[in-house]
Amino acid sequence: MKLVPDNYVRRKSSTVPFGYEDDGLIDGYLKTIPQDIEVLNEVAESVFLGEISLGIGVDWLEAETGKKMSRMGLKKYVDKKYERLGKKS
């Protein structure tokens, strides 16, 4: 059994999610980038609360992290995290 450091998560698909990177050190695992995750959670909360739009959110992410995320990608993240925006009432 392999011992994996705390800041690594098992890779679940071929796509590397926002806030993670494939550093190539441990095959099948991705390294967490805590700063990116922190900014993503802050943006997601603001979108969920209606303080900002998805467009402003993706611009904020790019300005803070230097990485791009689509509006739909941010919407899917917010929907999954807060289970609200995508559901019909």
N, C-alpha and C positions, 0 to 999 in steps of 0.2 A: 504494500500500500504506500502510495506517494504522500509525503507531507507537503502541503501547499500553504504558503504564507497567507495571513489573514486578508491582505489586500488583493487577493485573486479570486475570481469566480469562474465556475465551469462555463465553457463556451457552449451555447445552446443552438446556434445556427451559424450560417456562413457570414451573416452580417454582424459587424461589430457595433454594438449599441453606443449611443451618445454617453460619454462619461467613462468609457473603457478604451483600452488599447491592447493590441496584440504585440507584446514586446518580444515574443519569440523565445523567452527563457523557459517557460513551462508549456509544453505542447498540450493543446486542448483547454487552456485556461487564459482568461483575459485579466489584465491588471486594471484595478479601479483607479480613476483619477478623481480624488476627493473634491478638488476645487470645482471641477466641471459638474459633478453630481450636486454639489451645494448650490451652484448657480441655477442648474436645471430645476431643482426643487423650489427655489425661490421664484423663478419665472412661472412654473406650473401653478403654484399657489396663487400668484397674482392673476393668472388667466382664469383659474377656477373661481376666484372671488369677483371676477368681472372688472378688475382694476385696469387691465390692459387687454388688447386684442392679441390674437395669435400672431399677426404680422409684426406687431411691436415686440412680442415675446421672442420670435426667432431673430429679430435684429438685436435684441438685448443679449441673447445667447452668443451670437457671433461677435459682438463688441467685447464681451467679457472673456470669452474662451478662444476666439479666433477660429472656431469650428462652426460649420453650417448645419442647420437642421431645417427640414421643410415644415411648413405650417401643418400639413397633415400629420407628419411625424410627431410634432408637439401636441396636436389634438389627440392623437392616439395615446400618447404618454399620459396626458391629463385625464382622459377617459378611463384609462386603466387604473391610474392612481386614485382618482376620486369617484369613479364609477357614476358619472353624471352626464357630461355634455353630450354624449352620443345616444342617450336613451330617449325614446319617445314617451311622452306622458299620456 
